[in-house]
Amino acid sequence: MPINAVSCGPQTRFARRIAMSNLRLRWIYSFALLAIFTAGTYFLIDYLQERALHALPYGFKKFNLSDPPPACGRWKAHMPATRDPATYRLYIEARKVWRSKIAWQFTHEEATRILTDVRKAADLGDWGARALMAHFYLYGLGVLESNHVLDADPDKAVEIARMAAKALQPWGLYDLGVAYEHGYGGAHYDADLAWAYYLKAAELGSPEAQMALASAYAHEGRLKDEETMVQCAYQQGHGPAAFALGIDRRTSRNFKDAVDYFYAGVKFGSKKSAVALHQLFDKGHWITTDEEDWPAMKAMGFVQDTERSRRYKSISDALEINPDLKLNRLDKVLPLPPAKLPEWSGVDDAVEPESTGLPTY
């Protein structure tokens, strides 16, 4: 019998089929293992990327309501000590134009000039101009078709905030916290990360972040710590902090301190504080004040005073347009009772003349 005939017998063919079947099974197992390994690697990478997205930056810690409040930082201590005078002037003059009118009143030419000069100052490195450009990118510039010069671009706003946060500038840390809290501009929603940024910003003196922490403490019933944080912001000339303290004292019927805080708030540029004093002198008391407290308020000199009320109304109207105003000369033109009112020609009398020296922060 030929050799080939022997090799092709039934048993040999059966063995060959088994071998081929085993080979196919090994290939199937290999492909399955490879698929499992690939999927595992994908999910591992996805998991690590997700963890990285939610990881706290180095030097940050999670905000915990059971921890003591941070020490009162001061934001100016963490900003560049000096600014290029020419670049600063370019920025500040553009900002003045921006604050000179209500948004819909600008011409296209004015809006273009504002954007051009602020962007140039930002490109030259002025931190104030960068902060304002971040604002423009977040909200756009020009509310009408006739004066619209920049579309909102939250991604670019957050990019600028990240640059400032990397340099540990308090305003950038706070703005980035807001982005994480609301999840925009490429900053994914992450409440823990947002509050870690608020905490770091508050430690470095951001008044807005200090007020955010104060609100969290109040919600938890830690009223003493709430007061501490609001006072931190107040000591830095933060108008909303002065107004909050005034409301607190008014609610507790400490009317003298309430008026003092509202008065300080007006100096700091708080429109709400100016409205509160306008309402006080319009009737000699607030509409929320119990009638039984009116005699005590009158004894403190808080009586109806049409001229005082009118001046505070003028100030509140001015602050509606330009919240940048700082009324450091308020004592000279609008002192509190019992001092008599001197002559005044308008809100500008209460504004400190702008320094012609070098910018210091």
Kinemage of the C-alpha trace (Angstrom):
@kinemage 1
@onewidth
@group {chain A} dominant
@subgroup {mainchain}
@vectorlist {calphas} color= white
{ca met a 1} P 0.000 0.000 0.000
{ca pro a 2} L 1.385 3.381 -0.833
{ca ile a 3} L 2.647 5.482 2.036
{ca asn a 4} L 0.199 8.283 1.169
{ca ala a 5} L -2.677 5.945 1.525
{ca val a 6} L -1.529 5.011 5.044
{ca ser a 7} L -1.089 8.676 6.104
{ca cys a 8} L -4.572 9.579 4.934
{ca gly a 9} L -6.381 6.913 6.911
{ca pro a 10} L -9.481 7.687 8.994
{ca gln a 11} L -7.597 7.993 12.301
{ca thr a 12} L -5.074 10.441 10.856
{ca arg a 13} L -7.814 12.607 9.361
{ca phe a 14} L -9.640 12.579 12.703
{ca ala a 15} L -6.490 13.647 14.552
{ca arg a 16} L -5.938 16.428 12.046
{ca arg a 17} L -9.468 17.713 12.581
{ca ile a 18} L -8.916 17.762 16.366
{ca ala a 19} L -5.657 19.643 15.925
{ca met a 20} L -7.291 22.233 13.674
{ca ser a 21} L -10.186 22.592 16.101
{ca asn a 22} L -7.759 23.107 18.990
{ca leu a 23} L -5.877 25.699 16.957
{ca arg a 24} L -9.090 27.581 16.215
{ca leu a 25} L -9.993 27.488 19.913
{ca arg a 26} L -6.577 28.863 20.827
{ca trp a 27} L -7.065 31.702 18.348
{ca ile a 28} L -10.531 32.401 19.739
{ca tyr a 29} L -9.190 32.404 23.289
{ca ser a 30} L -6.336 34.701 22.250
{ca phe a 31} L -8.676 37.128 20.566
{ca ala a 32} L -10.987 37.029 23.583
{ca leu a 33} L -8.126 37.699 25.963
{ca leu a 34} L -6.882 40.488 23.721
{ca ala a 35} L -10.369 42.014 23.634
{ca ile a 36} L -10.651 41.745 27.420
{ca phe a 37} L -7.203 43.279 27.855
{ca thr a 38} L -8.008 46.098 25.407
{ca ala a 39} L -11.317 46.832 27.085
{ca gly a 40} L -9.687 46.716 30.515
{ca thr a 41} L -6.969 49.078 29.372
{ca tyr a 42} L -9.569 51.440 27.912
{ca phe a 43} L -11.600 51.476 31.114
{ca leu a 44} L -8.440 51.875 33.209
{ca ile a 45} L -7.327 54.848 31.127
{ca asp a 46} L -10.834 56.296 31.302
{ca tyr a 47} L -10.851 55.793 35.079
{ca leu a 48} L -7.438 57.417 35.501
{ca gln a 49} L -8.445 60.336 33.284
{ca glu a 50} L -11.650 60.786 35.273
{ca arg a 51} L -9.675 60.739 38.520
{ca ala a 52} L -7.243 63.274 37.100
{ca leu a 53} L -10.143 65.552 36.127
{ca his a 54} L -11.415 65.550 39.699
{ca ala a 55} L -8.035 65.598 41.453
{ca leu a 56} L -7.230 68.628 43.587
{ca pro a 57} L -4.239 70.669 42.415
{ca tyr a 58} L -1.081 70.475 44.484
{ca gly a 59} L -1.332 72.644 47.597
{ca phe a 60} L -5.147 72.677 47.565
{ca lys a 61} L -7.392 70.937 50.049
{ca lys a 62} L -11.021 69.970 50.079
{ca phe a 63} L -13.342 72.504 51.676
{ca asn a 64} L -14.826 70.973 54.800
{ca leu a 65} L -17.534 72.774 56.749
{ca ser a 66} L -16.255 71.240 59.979
{ca asp a 67} L -12.809 72.834 59.570
{ca pro a 68} L -11.940 76.228 61.121
{ca pro a 69} L -12.328 79.179 58.725
{ca pro a 70} L -9.171 80.300 56.913
{ca ala a 71} L -7.180 83.292 58.081
{ca cys a 72} L -8.047 86.635 56.522
{ca gly a 73} L -5.885 86.955 53.433
{ca arg a 74} L -5.522 90.198 51.504
{ca trp a 75} L -5.725 89.943 47.740
{ca lys a 76} L -3.321 92.791 47.012
{ca ala a 77} L -0.552 90.865 48.779
{ca his a 78} L -0.777 88.157 46.120
{ca met a 79} L -0.840 90.311 43.023
{ca pro a 80} L 2.089 91.743 41.038
{ca ala a 81} L 3.626 94.540 43.105
{ca thr a 82} L 3.975 96.845 40.104
{ca arg a 83} L 2.351 97.313 36.710
{ca asp a 84} L 3.698 98.856 33.538
{ca pro a 85} L 2.367 102.444 33.642
{ca ala a 86} L 1.665 102.766 29.912
{ca thr a 87} L -0.113 99.409 29.699
{ca tyr a 88} L -2.088 100.147 32.844
{ca arg a 89} L -3.140 103.545 31.475
{ca leu a 90} L -4.299 101.937 28.219
{ca tyr a 91} L -6.428 99.489 30.210
{ca ile a 92} L -7.820 101.942 32.752
{ca glu a 93} L -8.862 104.511 30.151
{ca ala a 94} L -10.710 101.818 28.206
{ca arg a 95} L -12.353 100.639 31.422
{ca lys a 96} L -13.515 104.184 32.158
{ca val a 97} L -15.234 104.348 28.788
{ca trp a 98} L -16.826 100.945 29.443
{ca arg a 99} L -18.139 102.157 32.820
{ca ser a 100} L -19.367 105.493 31.466
{ca lys a 101} L -22.649 104.258 29.967
{ca ile a 102} L -25.282 101.569 30.124
{ca ala a 103} L -24.425 98.708 27.754
{ca trp a 104} L -27.004 99.513 25.101
{ca gln a 105} L -25.859 103.157 24.852
{ca phe a 106} L -22.460 102.437 23.301
{ca thr a 107} L -21.800 103.101 19.662
{ca his a 108} L -20.061 100.438 17.608
{ca glu a 109} L -16.977 102.662 17.476
{ca glu a 110} L -16.859 103.005 21.261
{ca ala a 111} L -17.305 99.270 21.831
{ca thr a 112} L -14.569 98.531 19.272
{ca arg a 113} L -12.187 100.937 20.997
{ca ile a 114} L -12.882 99.378 24.397
{ca leu a 115} L -12.253 95.868 23.103
{ca thr a 116} L -9.141 96.819 21.136
{ca asp a 117} L -7.444 98.635 24.014
{ca val a 118} L -8.349 96.105 26.711
{ca arg a 119} L -7.199 93.218 24.525
{ca lys a 120} L -3.923 94.978 23.755
{ca ala a 121} L -3.284 95.685 27.447
{ca ala a 122} L -4.120 92.054 28.252
{ca asp a 123} L -1.697 90.816 25.599
{ca leu a 124} L 0.950 93.076 27.144
{ca gly a 125} L 0.415 91.359 30.500
{ca asp a 126} L -1.705 93.695 32.618
{ca trp a 127} L -3.639 91.493 35.057
{ca gly a 128} L -6.591 93.891 35.284
{ca ala a 129} L -6.975 93.898 31.524
{ca arg a 130} L -6.816 90.094 31.487
{ca ala a 131} L -9.547 89.902 34.119
{ca leu a 132} L -11.721 92.248 32.075
{ca met a 133} L -11.084 90.270 28.879
{ca ala a 134} L -12.187 87.143 30.732
{ca his a 135} L -15.401 88.993 31.593
{ca phe a 136} L -15.889 90.045 27.976
{ca tyr a 137} L -15.341 86.485 26.745
{ca leu a 138} L -17.808 85.159 29.286
{ca tyr a 139} L -20.625 87.561 28.452
{ca gly a 140} L -19.683 89.039 25.086
{ca leu a 141} L -19.396 92.765 24.369
{ca gly a 142} L -22.184 94.781 22.800
{ca val a 143} L -25.778 93.892 23.653
{ca leu a 144} L -27.311 95.281 20.457
{ca glu a 145} L -26.710 94.302 16.858
{ca ser a 146} L -25.545 97.864 16.265
{ca asn a 147} L -22.770 97.734 18.898
{ca his a 148} L -21.947 94.025 19.134
{ca val a 149} L -18.209 93.461 18.716
{ca leu a 150} L -17.490 90.190 20.558
{ca asp a 151} L -19.391 86.928 20.899
{ca ala a 152} L -19.368 85.122 24.227
{ca asp a 153} L -16.687 82.411 24.346
{ca pro a 154} L -16.623 80.781 27.815
{ca asp a 155} L -13.699 78.527 26.846
{ca lys a 156} L -11.470 81.566 26.352
{ca ala a 157} L -12.742 83.134 29.582
{ca val a 158} L -11.795 80.017 31.527
{ca glu a 159} L -8.447 79.817 29.729
{ca ile a 160} L -7.573 83.292 31.033
{ca ala a 161} L -8.783 82.359 34.528
{ca arg a 162} L -6.573 79.242 34.456
{ca met a 163} L -3.542 81.380 33.641
{ca ala a 164} L -4.276 83.634 36.610
{ca ala a 165} L -5.020 80.667 38.879
{ca lys a 166} L -1.713 79.045 37.925
{ca ala a 167} L -0.024 82.235 39.136
{ca leu a 168} L -2.158 82.002 42.335
{ca gln a 169} L -3.860 85.302 41.649
{ca pro a 170} L -6.976 85.349 43.874
{ca trp a 171} L -9.393 86.611 41.205
{ca gly a 172} L -8.400 83.801 38.829
{ca leu a 173} L -8.810 81.140 41.496
{ca tyr a 174} L -12.279 82.431 42.323
{ca asp a 175} L -13.356 82.688 38.674
{ca leu a 176} L -12.152 79.144 38.025
{ca gly a 177} L -14.119 77.966 41.050
{ca val a 178} L -17.255 79.533 39.576
{ca ala a 179} L -16.588 77.732 36.276
{ca tyr a 180} L -16.284 74.356 38.041
{ca glu a 181} L -19.370 75.021 40.146
{ca his a 182} L -21.488 75.663 37.044
{ca gly a 183} L -19.587 73.508 34.555
{ca tyr a 184} L -18.740 75.761 31.605
{ca gly a 185} L -15.807 76.811 29.448
{ca gly a 186} L -14.212 73.362 29.458
{ca ala a 187} L -14.322 73.180 33.249
{ca his a 188} L -16.464 70.117 34.002
{ca tyr a 189} L -19.015 70.333 36.791
{ca asp a 190} L -17.331 69.420 40.087
{ca ala a 191} L -18.640 70.937 43.325
{ca asp a 192} L -15.738 69.639 45.429
{ca leu a 193} L -13.187 71.104 43.043
{ca ala a 194} L -15.103 74.389 42.880
{ca trp a 195} L -15.093 74.761 46.659
{ca ala a 196} L -11.423 73.825 46.863
{ca tyr a 197} L -10.748 76.757 44.538
{ca tyr a 198} L -13.001 79.025 46.623
{ca leu a 199} L -11.116 78.009 49.758
{ca lys a 200} L -7.721 78.698 48.169
{ca ala a 201} L -8.959 82.011 46.770
{ca ala a 202} L -10.314 83.027 50.187
{ca glu a 203} L -7.021 82.123 51.853
{ca leu a 204} L -5.264 84.427 49.395
{ca gly a 205} L -7.746 87.240 49.966
{ca ser a 206} L -10.431 87.124 47.264
{ca pro a 207} L -13.349 89.059 48.801
{ca glu a 208} L -15.804 87.224 46.564
{ca ala a 209} L -14.466 83.870 47.754
{ca gln a 210} L -14.560 85.015 51.372
{ca met a 211} L -18.221 85.916 50.892
{ca ala a 212} L -18.871 82.505 49.307
{ca leu a 213} L -17.410 80.775 52.365
{ca ala a 214} L -19.431 83.055 54.624
{ca ser a 215} L -22.603 81.938 52.850
{ca ala a 216} L -21.662 78.276 53.300
{ca tyr a 217} L -21.000 78.788 57.021
{ca ala a 218} L -24.326 80.593 57.416
{ca his a 219} L -26.165 77.734 55.750
{ca glu a 220} L -24.517 75.372 58.238
{ca gly a 221} L -25.495 77.574 61.179
{ca arg a 222} L -21.910 78.665 61.909
{ca leu a 223} L -22.851 82.312 62.293
{ca lys a 224} L -19.658 83.356 64.073
{ca asp a 225} L -17.557 82.001 61.214
{ca glu a 226} L -19.894 83.650 58.734
{ca glu a 227} L -19.253 86.983 60.449
{ca thr a 228} L -15.495 86.338 60.398
{ca met a 229} L -15.432 85.797 56.647
{ca val a 230} L -17.678 88.775 55.905
{ca gln a 231} L -15.438 90.949 58.078
{ca cys a 232} L -12.413 89.701 56.102
{ca ala a 233} L -14.015 90.976 52.900
{ca tyr a 234} L -15.232 94.180 54.559
{ca gln a 235} L -11.751 95.073 55.782
{ca gln a 236} L -10.625 95.034 52.152
{ca gly a 237} L -13.256 97.577 51.096
{ca his a 238} L -15.721 95.106 49.607
{ca gly a 239} L -19.080 96.816 49.124
{ca pro a 240} L -21.284 93.681 49.274
{ca ala a 241} L -19.683 92.766 52.611
{ca ala a 242} L -20.494 96.189 54.072
{ca phe a 243} L -24.077 95.863 52.857
{ca ala a 244} L -24.415 92.361 54.358
{ca leu a 245} L -23.150 93.608 57.720
{ca gly a 246} L -25.557 96.541 57.568
{ca ile a 247} L -28.488 94.218 56.917
{ca asp a 248} L -27.437 91.977 59.800
{ca arg a 249} L -27.217 94.881 62.240
{ca arg a 250} L -30.510 96.343 61.034
{ca thr a 251} L -32.220 92.978 61.534
{ca ser a 252} L -30.858 92.780 65.089
{ca arg a 253} L -32.069 96.385 65.682
{ca asn a 254} L -28.549 97.742 66.105
{ca phe a 255} L -29.425 100.750 63.972
{ca lys a 256} L -26.343 102.882 64.639
{ca asp a 257} L -23.986 100.129 63.467
{ca ala a 258} L -26.286 99.347 60.555
{ca val a 259} L -26.058 102.938 59.303
{ca asp a 260} L -22.275 102.961 59.789
{ca tyr a 261} L -21.884 99.820 57.694
{ca phe a 262} L -24.202 101.113 54.965
{ca tyr a 263} L -22.235 104.361 54.950
{ca ala a 264} L -18.966 102.464 54.539
{ca gly a 265} L -20.613 100.443 51.790
{ca val a 266} L -21.422 103.634 49.883
{ca lys a 267} L -17.762 104.643 50.100
{ca phe a 268} L -16.801 101.215 48.742
{ca gly a 269} L -19.176 101.580 45.786
{ca ser a 270} L -22.167 99.549 46.988
{ca lys a 271} L -25.326 100.649 45.200
{ca lys a 272} L -27.484 98.639 47.616
{ca ser a 273} L -25.968 100.512 50.556
{ca ala a 274} L -26.770 103.845 48.899
{ca val a 275} L -30.346 102.695 48.329
{ca ala a 276} L -30.630 101.690 52.001
{ca leu a 277} L -29.591 105.177 53.164
{ca his a 278} L -31.792 106.858 50.561
{ca gln a 279} L -34.751 104.936 51.955
{ca leu a 280} L -33.786 105.692 55.555
{ca phe a 281} L -33.672 109.461 55.082
{ca asp a 282} L -36.684 109.478 52.783
{ca lys a 283} L -38.954 108.681 55.742
{ca gly a 284} L -36.662 108.793 58.780
{ca his a 285} L -36.857 105.021 59.131
{ca trp a 286} L -36.937 101.907 56.982
{ca ile a 287} L -40.279 100.448 55.980
{ca thr a 288} L -39.210 97.206 57.690
{ca thr a 289} L -38.555 98.969 61.000
{ca asp a 290} L -41.141 98.473 63.726
{ca glu a 291} L -42.915 101.666 64.686
{ca glu a 292} L -41.856 101.200 68.297
{ca asp a 293} L -38.220 101.677 67.181
{ca trp a 294} L -38.822 105.001 65.449
{ca pro a 295} L -38.232 107.152 68.572
{ca ala a 296} L -34.864 105.484 69.197
{ca met a 297} L -33.826 106.105 65.600
{ca lys a 298} L -34.918 109.709 65.844
{ca ala a 299} L -32.814 110.132 68.984
{ca met a 300} L -29.780 108.962 66.959
{ca gly a 301} L -30.427 111.713 64.410
{ca phe a 302} L -32.064 109.521 61.788
{ca val a 303} L -34.992 111.660 60.756
{ca gln a 304} L -36.616 112.501 57.467
{ca asp a 305} L -34.160 114.568 55.449
{ca thr a 306} L -35.114 115.254 51.856
{ca glu a 307} L -31.724 116.593 50.796
{ca arg a 308} L -29.777 113.684 52.269
{ca ser a 309} L -32.188 111.272 50.644
{ca arg a 310} L -31.808 113.025 47.291
{ca arg a 311} L -28.013 112.846 47.429
{ca tyr a 312} L -28.030 109.128 48.198
{ca lys a 313} L -30.452 108.587 45.321
{ca ser a 314} L -28.031 110.407 43.008
{ca ile a 315} L -25.205 108.199 44.253
{ca ser a 316} L -27.191 104.993 43.757
{ca asp a 317} L -28.040 106.071 40.199
{ca ala a 318} L -24.362 106.761 39.481
{ca leu a 319} L -23.320 103.387 40.913
{ca glu a 320} L -25.896 101.651 38.734
{ca ile a 321} L -23.846 102.792 35.736
{ca asn a 322} L -20.366 102.700 37.257
{ca pro a 323} L -19.891 100.307 40.195
{ca asp a 324} L -16.143 101.041 40.035
{ca leu a 325} L -16.696 104.396 41.777
{ca lys a 326} L -15.017 104.741 45.163
{ca leu a 327} L -16.458 107.647 47.136
{ca asn a 328} L -13.583 108.266 49.526
{ca arg a 329} L -14.552 111.928 50.046
{ca leu a 330} L -18.096 111.108 51.144
{ca asp a 331} L -17.453 112.441 54.659
{ca lys a 332} L -16.727 115.880 53.209
{ca val a 333} L -19.910 116.241 51.141
{ca leu a 334} L -22.415 113.901 52.786
{ca pro a 335} L -21.565 113.364 56.466
{ca leu a 336} L -23.876 111.417 58.742
{ca pro a 337} L -26.109 113.243 61.227
{ca pro a 338} L -25.823 115.269 63.346
{ca ala a 339} L -23.316 116.983 61.024
{ca lys a 340} L -24.863 119.581 58.730
{ca leu a 341} L -24.735 119.097 54.993
{ca pro a 342} L -22.189 121.169 53.077
{ca glu a 343} L -22.808 122.369 49.552
{ca trp a 344} L -22.284 119.897 46.759
{ca ser a 345} L -22.479 119.976 43.001
{ca gly a 346} L -22.959 116.265 42.400
{ca val a 347} L -21.585 112.779 42.947
{ca asp a 348} L -18.149 113.708 41.626
{ca asp a 349} L -17.625 115.798 44.766
{ca ala a 350} L -17.483 112.555 46.770
{ca val a 351} L -15.000 110.830 44.467
{ca glu a 352} L -11.310 111.056 45.314
{ca pro a 353} L -9.351 112.643 42.436
{ca glu a 354} L -7.417 110.023 40.519
{ca ser a 355} L -3.774 109.684 41.439
{ca thr a 356} L -1.283 110.592 38.734
{ca gly a 357} L 1.401 108.403 40.316
{ca leu a 358} L 2.479 104.934 39.277
{ca pro a 359} L -0.032 102.089 39.740
{ca thr a 360} L 0.921 100.016 42.788
{ca tyr a 361} L -1.046 96.815 42.125
